[in-house]
Amino acid sequence: MSPTYDQLVSIVTHLHDAPTDRISPDSTFAQLDVDSLTLVEISIRIERDLGVHIDDNELQEDLTLAETTKLIDSKLVQ
């Protein structure tokens, strides 16, 4: 998909034991059983690894990985 998507998947799989066969651009964090604490950890890793700050209210369980990638990319160009 994109380098950002690949980095996001790497972060999610590192912090959460989601089976890789369930991960796709259309997967939501809820479908991957990511809880709110893990979402905060993912947000921190995105900021650390990609240099993009995402507010807690922006990273929600119903976001797909593709939507999260678009959110990150939109902040990268700012």
PyMOL Python script that loads the backbone (N, CA, C, O; Angstrom):
from pymol import cmd

cmd.read_pdbstr("""\
ATOM      1  N   MET A   1       0.831  -1.190   0.000  1.00  0.00           N
ATOM      2  CA  MET A   1       0.000   0.000   0.000  1.00  0.00           C
ATOM      3  C   MET A   1       0.876   1.255   0.000  1.00  0.00           C
ATOM      4  O   MET A   1       0.922   1.982  -0.992  1.00  0.00           O
ATOM      5  N   SER A   2       1.575   1.509   1.121  1.00  0.00           N
ATOM      6  CA  SER A   2       2.483   2.656   1.187  1.00  0.00           C
ATOM      7  C   SER A   2       3.492   2.404   2.302  1.00  0.00           C
ATOM      8  O   SER A   2       3.266   1.557   3.166  1.00  0.00           O
ATOM      9  N   PRO A   3       4.593   3.131   2.286  1.00  0.00           N
ATOM     10  CA  PRO A   3       5.562   2.977   3.376  1.00  0.00           C
ATOM     11  C   PRO A   3       4.944   3.289   4.746  1.00  0.00           C
ATOM     12  O   PRO A   3       5.260   2.633   5.739  1.00  0.00           O
ATOM     13  N   THR A   4       4.065   4.290   4.792  1.00  0.00           N
ATOM     14  CA  THR A   4       3.411   4.636   6.053  1.00  0.00           C
ATOM     15  C   THR A   4       2.553   3.477   6.543  1.00  0.00           C
ATOM     16  O   THR A   4       2.572   3.145   7.728  1.00  0.00           O
ATOM     17  N   TYR A   5       1.805   2.863   5.640  1.00  0.00           N
ATOM     18  CA  TYR A   5       0.970   1.707   6.009  1.00  0.00           C
ATOM     19  C   TYR A   5       1.848   0.586   6.556  1.00  0.00           C
ATOM     20  O   TYR A   5       1.523  -0.014   7.581  1.00  0.00           O
ATOM     21  N   ASP A   6       2.948   0.303   5.882  1.00  0.00           N
ATOM     22  CA  ASP A   6       3.850  -0.759   6.333  1.00  0.00           C
ATOM     23  C   ASP A   6       4.399  -0.463   7.729  1.00  0.00           C
ATOM     24  O   ASP A   6       4.506  -1.362   8.562  1.00  0.00           O
ATOM     25  N   GLN A   7       4.747   0.799   7.979  1.00  0.00           N
ATOM     26  CA  GLN A   7       5.248   1.178   9.301  1.00  0.00           C
ATOM     27  C   GLN A   7       4.156   1.052  10.347  1.00  0.00           C
ATOM     28  O   GLN A   7       4.416   0.610  11.466  1.00  0.00           O
ATOM     29  N   LEU A   8       2.920   1.440   9.991  1.00  0.00           N
ATOM     30  CA  LEU A   8       1.809   1.320  10.926  1.00  0.00           C
ATOM     31  C   LEU A   8       1.558  -0.144  11.273  1.00  0.00           C
ATOM     32  O   LEU A   8       1.368  -0.476  12.443  1.00  0.00           O
ATOM     33  N   VAL A   9       1.555  -1.014  10.280  1.00  0.00           N
ATOM     34  CA  VAL A   9       1.358  -2.448  10.534  1.00  0.00           C
ATOM     35  C   VAL A   9       2.470  -2.982  11.430  1.00  0.00           C
ATOM     36  O   VAL A   9       2.213  -3.781  12.331  1.00  0.00           O
ATOM     37  N   SER A  10       3.692  -2.549  11.191  1.00  0.00           N
ATOM     38  CA  SER A  10       4.804  -2.968  12.030  1.00  0.00           C
ATOM     39  C   SER A  10       4.592  -2.539  13.483  1.00  0.00           C
ATOM     40  O   SER A  10       4.832  -3.319  14.405  1.00  0.00           O
ATOM     41  N   ILE A  11       4.145  -1.305  13.684  1.00  0.00           N
ATOM     42  CA  ILE A  11       3.879  -0.806  15.038  1.00  0.00           C
ATOM     43  C   ILE A  11       2.760  -1.616  15.688  1.00  0.00           C
ATOM     44  O   ILE A  11       2.886  -2.037  16.838  1.00  0.00           O
ATOM     45  N   VAL A  12       1.666  -1.835  14.957  1.00  0.00           N
ATOM     46  CA  VAL A  12       0.525  -2.565  15.509  1.00  0.00           C
ATOM     47  C   VAL A  12       0.917  -3.993  15.870  1.00  0.00           C
ATOM     48  O   VAL A  12       0.558  -4.481  16.942  1.00  0.00           O
ATOM     49  N   THR A  13       1.648  -4.664  14.989  1.00  0.00           N
ATOM     50  CA  THR A  13       2.012  -6.055  15.274  1.00  0.00           C
ATOM     51  C   THR A  13       3.045  -6.154  16.386  1.00  0.00           C
ATOM     52  O   THR A  13       3.091  -7.150  17.108  1.00  0.00           O
ATOM     53  N   HIS A  14       3.873  -5.126  16.527  1.00  0.00           N
ATOM     54  CA  HIS A  14       4.853  -5.128  17.604  1.00  0.00           C
ATOM     55  C   HIS A  14       4.188  -4.934  18.971  1.00  0.00           C
ATOM     56  O   HIS A  14       4.568  -5.578  19.949  1.00  0.00           O
ATOM     57  N   LEU A  15       3.201  -4.051  19.030  1.00  0.00           N
ATOM     58  CA  LEU A  15       2.555  -3.732  20.304  1.00  0.00           C
ATOM     59  C   LEU A  15       1.350  -4.616  20.626  1.00  0.00           C
ATOM     60  O   LEU A  15       0.900  -4.670  21.770  1.00  0.00           O
ATOM     61  N   HIS A  16       0.839  -5.299  19.620  1.00  0.00           N
ATOM     62  CA  HIS A  16      -0.380  -6.077  19.796  1.00  0.00           C
ATOM     63  C   HIS A  16      -0.235  -7.389  19.026  1.00  0.00           C
ATOM     64  O   HIS A  16       0.222  -7.396  17.882  1.00  0.00           O
ATOM     65  N   ASP A  17      -0.618  -8.475  19.644  1.00  0.00           N
ATOM     66  CA  ASP A  17      -0.436  -9.790  19.024  1.00  0.00           C
ATOM     67  C   ASP A  17      -1.554 -10.135  18.048  1.00  0.00           C
ATOM     68  O   ASP A  17      -2.109 -11.232  18.111  1.00  0.00           O
ATOM     69  N   ALA A  18      -1.889  -9.222  17.155  1.00  0.00           N
ATOM     70  CA  ALA A  18      -2.923  -9.493  16.155  1.00  0.00           C
ATOM     71  C   ALA A  18      -2.363 -10.465  15.123  1.00  0.00           C
ATOM     72  O   ALA A  18      -1.251 -10.280  14.629  1.00  0.00           O
ATOM     73  N   PRO A  19      -3.126 -11.491  14.802  1.00  0.00           N
ATOM     74  CA  PRO A  19      -2.657 -12.416  13.761  1.00  0.00           C
ATOM     75  C   PRO A  19      -2.488 -11.686  12.432  1.00  0.00           C
ATOM     76  O   PRO A  19      -3.381 -10.957  12.000  1.00  0.00           O
ATOM     77  N   THR A  20      -1.351 -11.883  11.794  1.00  0.00           N
ATOM     78  CA  THR A  20      -1.065 -11.149  10.568  1.00  0.00           C
ATOM     79  C   THR A  20      -2.053 -11.467   9.456  1.00  0.00           C
ATOM     80  O   THR A  20      -2.234 -10.656   8.549  1.00  0.00           O
ATOM     81  N   ASP A  21      -2.696 -12.627   9.504  1.00  0.00           N
ATOM     82  CA  ASP A  21      -3.675 -12.957   8.463  1.00  0.00           C
ATOM     83  C   ASP A  21      -4.969 -12.163   8.620  1.00  0.00           C
ATOM     84  O   ASP A  21      -5.796 -12.144   7.708  1.00  0.00           O
ATOM     85  N   ARG A  22      -5.153 -11.509   9.766  1.00  0.00           N
ATOM     86  CA  ARG A  22      -6.336 -10.671   9.983  1.00  0.00           C
ATOM     87  C   ARG A  22      -6.067  -9.199   9.683  1.00  0.00           C
ATOM     88  O   ARG A  22      -6.991  -8.387   9.690  1.00  0.00           O
ATOM     89  N   ILE A  23      -4.820  -8.855   9.423  1.00  0.00           N
ATOM     90  CA  ILE A  23      -4.457  -7.458   9.186  1.00  0.00           C
ATOM     91  C   ILE A  23      -4.571  -7.138   7.701  1.00  0.00           C
ATOM     92  O   ILE A  23      -3.956  -7.787   6.854  1.00  0.00           O
ATOM     93  N   SER A  24      -5.375  -6.119   7.414  1.00  0.00           N
ATOM     94  CA  SER A  24      -5.522  -5.621   6.051  1.00  0.00           C
ATOM     95  C   SER A  24      -5.830  -4.133   6.134  1.00  0.00           C
ATOM     96  O   SER A  24      -6.153  -3.641   7.215  1.00  0.00           O
ATOM     97  N   PRO A  25      -5.741  -3.405   5.032  1.00  0.00           N
ATOM     98  CA  PRO A  25      -6.066  -1.975   5.071  1.00  0.00           C
ATOM     99  C   PRO A  25      -7.480  -1.701   5.577  1.00  0.00           C
ATOM    100  O   PRO A  25      -7.735  -0.639   6.145  1.00  0.00           O
ATOM    101  N   ASP A  26      -8.407  -2.650   5.377  1.00  0.00           N
ATOM    102  CA  ASP A  26      -9.790  -2.459   5.806  1.00  0.00           C
ATOM    103  C   ASP A  26     -10.050  -2.884   7.246  1.00  0.00           C
ATOM    104  O   ASP A  26     -11.163  -2.712   7.744  1.00  0.00           O
ATOM    105  N   SER A  27      -9.052  -3.434   7.922  1.00  0.00           N
ATOM    106  CA  SER A  27      -9.219  -3.858   9.319  1.00  0.00           C
ATOM    107  C   SER A  27      -9.320  -2.640  10.222  1.00  0.00           C
ATOM    108  O   SER A  27      -8.544  -1.694  10.090  1.00  0.00           O
ATOM    109  N   THR A  28     -10.274  -2.669  11.134  1.00  0.00           N
ATOM    110  CA  THR A  28     -10.342  -1.621  12.151  1.00  0.00           C
ATOM    111  C   THR A  28      -9.566  -2.094  13.379  1.00  0.00           C
ATOM    112  O   THR A  28      -9.291  -3.282  13.546  1.00  0.00           O
ATOM    113  N   PHE A  29      -9.226  -1.136  14.223  1.00  0.00           N
ATOM    114  CA  PHE A  29      -8.556  -1.509  15.470  1.00  0.00           C
ATOM    115  C   PHE A  29      -9.473  -2.400  16.313  1.00  0.00           C
ATOM    116  O   PHE A  29      -8.999  -3.316  16.984  1.00  0.00           O
ATOM    117  N   ALA A  30     -10.771  -2.139  16.282  1.00  0.00           N
ATOM    118  CA  ALA A  30     -11.725  -2.960  17.027  1.00  0.00           C
ATOM    119  C   ALA A  30     -11.719  -4.401  16.515  1.00  0.00           C
ATOM    120  O   ALA A  30     -11.738  -5.342  17.308  1.00  0.00           O
ATOM    121  N   GLN A  31     -11.692  -4.573  15.197  1.00  0.00           N
ATOM    122  CA  GLN A  31     -11.662  -5.923  14.627  1.00  0.00           C
ATOM    123  C   GLN A  31     -10.383  -6.664  15.011  1.00  0.00           C
ATOM    124  O   GLN A  31     -10.371  -7.892  15.091  1.00  0.00           O
ATOM    125  N   LEU A  32      -9.326  -5.927  15.244  1.00  0.00           N
ATOM    126  CA  LEU A  32      -8.064  -6.528  15.657  1.00  0.00           C
ATOM    127  C   LEU A  32      -7.964  -6.666  17.169  1.00  0.00           C
ATOM    128  O   LEU A  32      -6.921  -7.054  17.696  1.00  0.00           O
ATOM    129  N   ASP A  33      -9.059  -6.347  17.869  1.00  0.00           N
ATOM    130  CA  ASP A  33      -9.128  -6.437  19.338  1.00  0.00           C
ATOM    131  C   ASP A  33      -8.103  -5.556  20.041  1.00  0.00           C
ATOM    132  O   ASP A  33      -7.553  -5.929  21.077  1.00  0.00           O
ATOM    133  N   VAL A  34      -7.852  -4.374  19.461  1.00  0.00           N
ATOM    134  CA  VAL A  34      -6.943  -3.408  20.074  1.00  0.00           C
ATOM    135  C   VAL A  34      -7.740  -2.597  21.093  1.00  0.00           C
ATOM    136  O   VAL A  34      -8.739  -1.968  20.745  1.00  0.00           O
ATOM    137  N   ASP A  35      -7.299  -2.612  22.349  1.00  0.00           N
ATOM    138  CA  ASP A  35      -8.016  -1.872  23.390  1.00  0.00           C
ATOM    139  C   ASP A  35      -7.513  -0.429  23.462  1.00  0.00           C
ATOM    140  O   ASP A  35      -6.553  -0.058  22.787  1.00  0.00           O
ATOM    141  N   SER A  36      -8.168   0.364  24.281  1.00  0.00           N
ATOM    142  CA  SER A  36      -7.863   1.803  24.338  1.00  0.00           C
ATOM    143  C   SER A  36      -6.447   2.069  24.848  1.00  0.00           C
ATOM    144  O   SER A  36      -5.807   3.017  24.393  1.00  0.00           O
ATOM    145  N   LEU A  37      -5.946   1.267  25.768  1.00  0.00           N
ATOM    146  CA  LEU A  37      -4.583   1.455  26.259  1.00  0.00           C
ATOM    147  C   LEU A  37      -3.571   1.191  25.148  1.00  0.00           C
ATOM    148  O   LEU A  37      -2.591   1.923  25.010  1.00  0.00           O
ATOM    149  N   THR A  38      -3.808   0.150  24.360  1.00  0.00           N
ATOM    150  CA  THR A  38      -2.911  -0.157  23.249  1.00  0.00           C
ATOM    151  C   THR A  38      -2.985   0.934  22.183  1.00  0.00           C
ATOM    152  O   THR A  38      -1.979   1.237  21.542  1.00  0.00           O
ATOM    153  N   LEU A  39      -4.170   1.533  21.984  1.00  0.00           N
ATOM    154  CA  LEU A  39      -4.284   2.653  21.044  1.00  0.00           C
ATOM    155  C   LEU A  39      -3.389   3.813  21.473  1.00  0.00           C
ATOM    156  O   LEU A  39      -2.752   4.453  20.636  1.00  0.00           O
ATOM    157  N   VAL A  40      -3.343   4.080  22.772  1.00  0.00           N
ATOM    158  CA  VAL A  40      -2.472   5.144  23.277  1.00  0.00           C
ATOM    159  C   VAL A  40      -1.014   4.785  23.000  1.00  0.00           C
ATOM    160  O   VAL A  40      -0.230   5.638  22.582  1.00  0.00           O
ATOM    161  N   GLU A  41      -0.651   3.525  23.233  1.00  0.00           N
ATOM    162  CA  GLU A  41       0.721   3.081  22.974  1.00  0.00           C
ATOM    163  C   GLU A  41       1.056   3.201  21.486  1.00  0.00           C
ATOM    164  O   GLU A  41       2.164   3.600  21.127  1.00  0.00           O
ATOM    165  N   ILE A  42       0.096   2.856  20.621  1.00  0.00           N
ATOM    166  CA  ILE A  42       0.303   2.981  19.178  1.00  0.00           C
ATOM    167  C   ILE A  42       0.514   4.447  18.810  1.00  0.00           C
ATOM    168  O   ILE A  42       1.386   4.768  18.003  1.00  0.00           O
ATOM    169  N   SER A  43      -0.279   5.329  19.395  1.00  0.00           N
ATOM    170  CA  SER A  43      -0.148   6.760  19.140  1.00  0.00           C
ATOM    171  C   SER A  43       1.241   7.268  19.536  1.00  0.00           C
ATOM    172  O   SER A  43       1.850   8.057  18.813  1.00  0.00           O
ATOM    173  N   ILE A  44       1.730   6.814  20.677  1.00  0.00           N
ATOM    174  CA  ILE A  44       3.061   7.211  21.150  1.00  0.00           C
ATOM    175  C   ILE A  44       4.136   6.713  20.190  1.00  0.00           C
ATOM    176  O   ILE A  44       5.076   7.441  19.872  1.00  0.00           O
ATOM    177  N   ARG A  45       3.995   5.469  19.731  1.00  0.00           N
ATOM    178  CA  ARG A  45       4.982   4.905  18.789  1.00  0.00           C
ATOM    179  C   ARG A  45       4.943   5.612  17.441  1.00  0.00           C
ATOM    180  O   ARG A  45       5.984   5.809  16.814  1.00  0.00           O
ATOM    181  N   ILE A  46       3.744   5.996  16.987  1.00  0.00           N
ATOM    182  CA  ILE A  46       3.642   6.738  15.728  1.00  0.00           C
ATOM    183  C   ILE A  46       4.398   8.049  15.852  1.00  0.00           C
ATOM    184  O   ILE A  46       5.131   8.445  14.945  1.00  0.00           O
ATOM    185  N   GLU A  47       4.214   8.719  16.981  1.00  0.00           N
ATOM    186  CA  GLU A  47       4.913   9.990  17.181  1.00  0.00           C
ATOM    187  C   GLU A  47       6.421   9.772  17.250  1.00  0.00           C
ATOM    188  O   GLU A  47       7.187  10.528  16.653  1.00  0.00           O
ATOM    189  N   ARG A  48       6.840   8.756  17.965  1.00  0.00           N
ATOM    190  CA  ARG A  48       8.276   8.494  18.118  1.00  0.00           C
ATOM    191  C   ARG A  48       8.912   8.030  16.802  1.00  0.00           C
ATOM    192  O   ARG A  48       9.973   8.518  16.413  1.00  0.00           O
ATOM    193  N   ASP A  49       8.261   7.094  16.130  1.00  0.00           N
ATOM    194  CA  ASP A  49       8.863   6.493  14.939  1.00  0.00           C
ATOM    195  C   ASP A  49       8.662   7.317  13.667  1.00  0.00           C
ATOM    196  O   ASP A  49       9.528   7.332  12.792  1.00  0.00           O
ATOM    197  N   LEU A  50       7.519   8.002  13.564  1.00  0.00           N
ATOM    198  CA  LEU A  50       7.195   8.720  12.330  1.00  0.00           C
ATOM    199  C   LEU A  50       7.220  10.236  12.485  1.00  0.00           C
ATOM    200  O   LEU A  50       7.137  10.962  11.494  1.00  0.00           O
ATOM    201  N   GLY A  51       7.336  10.720  13.729  1.00  0.00           N
ATOM    202  CA  GLY A  51       7.390  12.150  13.958  1.00  0.00           C
ATOM    203  C   GLY A  51       6.058  12.849  13.773  1.00  0.00           C
ATOM    204  O   GLY A  51       6.013  14.046  13.489  1.00  0.00           O
ATOM    205  N   VAL A  52       4.961  12.097  13.934  1.00  0.00           N
ATOM    206  CA  VAL A  52       3.623  12.646  13.731  1.00  0.00           C
ATOM    207  C   VAL A  52       2.846  12.538  15.033  1.00  0.00           C
ATOM    208  O   VAL A  52       2.703  11.451  15.592  1.00  0.00           O
ATOM    209  N   HIS A  53       2.339  13.683  15.516  1.00  0.00           N
ATOM    210  CA  HIS A  53       1.522  13.674  16.726  1.00  0.00           C
ATOM    211  C   HIS A  53       0.058  13.439  16.350  1.00  0.00           C
ATOM    212  O   HIS A  53      -0.508  14.152  15.522  1.00  0.00           O
ATOM    213  N   ILE A  54      -0.534  12.434  16.968  1.00  0.00           N
ATOM    214  CA  ILE A  54      -1.952  12.144  16.774  1.00  0.00           C
ATOM    215  C   ILE A  54      -2.630  12.268  18.130  1.00  0.00           C
ATOM    216  O   ILE A  54      -2.254  11.590  19.086  1.00  0.00           O
ATOM    217  N   ASP A  55      -3.628  13.135  18.209  1.00  0.00           N
ATOM    218  CA  ASP A  55      -4.365  13.312  19.456  1.00  0.00           C
ATOM    219  C   ASP A  55      -5.134  12.048  19.801  1.00  0.00           C
ATOM    220  O   ASP A  55      -5.509  11.270  18.923  1.00  0.00           O
ATOM    221  N   ASP A  56      -5.365  11.855  21.100  1.00  0.00           N
ATOM    222  CA  ASP A  56      -6.092  10.676  21.567  1.00  0.00           C
ATOM    223  C   ASP A  56      -7.479  10.567  20.935  1.00  0.00           C
ATOM    224  O   ASP A  56      -7.961   9.465  20.674  1.00  0.00           O
ATOM    225  N   ASN A  57      -8.117  11.710  20.691  1.00  0.00           N
ATOM    226  CA  ASN A  57      -9.466  11.671  20.112  1.00  0.00           C
ATOM    227  C   ASN A  57      -9.454  11.369  18.615  1.00  0.00           C
ATOM    228  O   ASN A  57     -10.506  11.100  18.036  1.00  0.00           O
ATOM    229  N   GLU A  58      -8.284  11.409  17.982  1.00  0.00           N
ATOM    230  CA  GLU A  58      -8.190  11.116  16.547  1.00  0.00           C
ATOM    231  C   GLU A  58      -8.019   9.620  16.262  1.00  0.00           C
ATOM    232  O   GLU A  58      -8.474   9.123  15.232  1.00  0.00           O
ATOM    233  N   LEU A  59      -7.373   8.920  17.165  1.00  0.00           N
ATOM    234  CA  LEU A  59      -7.107   7.497  16.972  1.00  0.00           C
ATOM    235  C   LEU A  59      -8.194   6.706  17.696  1.00  0.00           C
ATOM    236  O   LEU A  59      -8.140   6.519  18.912  1.00  0.00           O
ATOM    237  N   GLN A  60      -9.164   6.252  16.939  1.00  0.00           N
ATOM    238  CA  GLN A  60     -10.333   5.578  17.503  1.00  0.00           C
ATOM    239  C   GLN A  60     -10.383   4.116  17.073  1.00  0.00           C
ATOM    240  O   GLN A  60      -9.789   3.733  16.065  1.00  0.00           O
ATOM    241  N   GLU A  61     -11.096   3.310  17.845  1.00  0.00           N
ATOM    242  CA  GLU A  61     -11.186   1.877  17.569  1.00  0.00           C
ATOM    243  C   GLU A  61     -11.864   1.563  16.241  1.00  0.00           C
ATOM    244  O   GLU A  61     -11.617   0.507  15.660  1.00  0.00           O
ATOM    245  N   ASP A  62     -12.724   2.474  15.747  1.00  0.00           N
ATOM    246  CA  ASP A  62     -13.443   2.189  14.499  1.00  0.00           C
ATOM    247  C   ASP A  62     -12.696   2.660  13.250  1.00  0.00           C
ATOM    248  O   ASP A  62     -13.205   2.513  12.139  1.00  0.00           O
ATOM    249  N   LEU A  63     -11.493   3.225  13.417  1.00  0.00           N
ATOM    250  CA  LEU A  63     -10.683   3.616  12.263  1.00  0.00           C
ATOM    251  C   LEU A  63     -10.069   2.373  11.627  1.00  0.00           C
ATOM    252  O   LEU A  63      -9.619   1.463  12.323  1.00  0.00           O
ATOM    253  N   THR A  64     -10.057   2.350  10.301  1.00  0.00           N
ATOM    254  CA  THR A  64      -9.352   1.267   9.619  1.00  0.00           C
ATOM    255  C   THR A  64      -7.867   1.625   9.556  1.00  0.00           C
ATOM    256  O   THR A  64      -7.480   2.771   9.785  1.00  0.00           O
ATOM    257  N   LEU A  65      -7.060   0.642   9.248  1.00  0.00           N
ATOM    258  CA  LEU A  65      -5.634   0.917   9.090  1.00  0.00           C
ATOM    259  C   LEU A  65      -5.392   1.839   7.906  1.00  0.00           C
ATOM    260  O   LEU A  65      -4.482   2.666   7.951  1.00  0.00           O
ATOM    261  N   ALA A  66      -6.191   1.715   6.842  1.00  0.00           N
ATOM    262  CA  ALA A  66      -6.070   2.620   5.697  1.00  0.00           C
ATOM    263  C   ALA A  66      -6.407   4.055   6.094  1.00  0.00           C
ATOM    264  O   ALA A  66      -5.713   4.990   5.696  1.00  0.00           O
ATOM    265  N   GLU A  67      -7.469   4.227   6.875  1.00  0.00           N
ATOM    266  CA  GLU A  67      -7.848   5.578   7.328  1.00  0.00           C
ATOM    267  C   GLU A  67      -6.776   6.157   8.243  1.00  0.00           C
ATOM    268  O   GLU A  67      -6.478   7.350   8.174  1.00  0.00           O
ATOM    269  N   THR A  68      -6.198   5.327   9.093  1.00  0.00           N
ATOM    270  CA  THR A  68      -5.133   5.777   9.985  1.00  0.00           C
ATOM    271  C   THR A  68      -3.901   6.181   9.177  1.00  0.00           C
ATOM    272  O   THR A  68      -3.233   7.164   9.500  1.00  0.00           O
ATOM    273  N   THR A  69      -3.606   5.419   8.129  1.00  0.00           N
ATOM    274  CA  THR A  69      -2.495   5.761   7.242  1.00  0.00           C
ATOM    275  C   THR A  69      -2.729   7.122   6.597  1.00  0.00           C
ATOM    276  O   THR A  69      -1.811   7.939   6.534  1.00  0.00           O
ATOM    277  N   LYS A  70      -3.943   7.377   6.117  1.00  0.00           N
ATOM    278  CA  LYS A  70      -4.270   8.678   5.511  1.00  0.00           C
ATOM    279  C   LYS A  70      -4.110   9.799   6.536  1.00  0.00           C
ATOM    280  O   LYS A  70      -3.611  10.876   6.209  1.00  0.00           O
ATOM    281  N   LEU A  71      -4.537   9.543   7.785  1.00  0.00           N
ATOM    282  CA  LEU A  71      -4.408  10.535   8.841  1.00  0.00           C
ATOM    283  C   LEU A  71      -2.928  10.869   9.075  1.00  0.00           C
ATOM    284  O   LEU A  71      -2.557  12.039   9.165  1.00  0.00           O
ATOM    285  N   ILE A  72      -2.100   9.845   9.169  1.00  0.00           N
ATOM    286  CA  ILE A  72      -0.667  10.053   9.379  1.00  0.00           C
ATOM    287  C   ILE A  72      -0.068  10.806   8.196  1.00  0.00           C
ATOM    288  O   ILE A  72       0.667  11.776   8.382  1.00  0.00           O
ATOM    289  N   ASP A  73      -0.380  10.359   6.976  1.00  0.00           N
ATOM    290  CA  ASP A  73       0.176  11.012   5.781  1.00  0.00           C
ATOM    291  C   ASP A  73      -0.245  12.479   5.694  1.00  0.00           C
ATOM    292  O   ASP A  73       0.542  13.326   5.272  1.00  0.00           O
ATOM    293  N   SER A  74      -1.482  12.782   6.090  1.00  0.00           N
ATOM    294  CA  SER A  74      -1.947  14.173   6.031  1.00  0.00           C
ATOM    295  C   SER A  74      -1.163  15.057   6.996  1.00  0.00           C
ATOM    296  O   SER A  74      -0.976  16.247   6.743  1.00  0.00           O
ATOM    297  N   LYS A  75      -0.712  14.477   8.092  1.00  0.00           N
ATOM    298  CA  LYS A  75       0.065  15.249   9.064  1.00  0.00           C
ATOM    299  C   LYS A  75       1.543  15.322   8.660  1.00  0.00           C
ATOM    300  O   LYS A  75       2.252  16.245   9.059  1.00  0.00           O
ATOM    301  N   LEU A  76       1.996  14.357   7.876  1.00  0.00           N
ATOM    302  CA  LEU A  76       3.382  14.377   7.406  1.00  0.00           C
ATOM    303  C   LEU A  76       3.649  15.524   6.446  1.00  0.00           C
ATOM    304  O   LEU A  76       4.750  16.072   6.414  1.00  0.00           O
ATOM    305  N   VAL A  77       2.640  15.885   5.663  1.00  0.00           N
ATOM    306  CA  VAL A  77       2.831  16.943   4.663  1.00  0.00           C
ATOM    307  C   VAL A  77       2.635  18.338   5.245  1.00  0.00           C
ATOM    308  O   VAL A  77       2.908  19.324   4.560  1.00  0.00           O
ATOM    309  N   GLN A  78       2.180  18.449   6.463  1.00  0.00           N
ATOM    310  CA  GLN A  78       1.947  19.764   7.069  1.00  0.00           C
ATOM    311  C   GLN A  78       3.247  20.400   7.499  1.00  0.00           C
ATOM    312  O   GLN A  78       3.245  21.511   8.029  1.00  0.00           O
TER     313      GLN A  78
END
""", "prot")
cmd.dss("prot")
cmd.show_as("cartoon", "prot")
cmd.util.cbc("prot")
cmd.orient("prot")
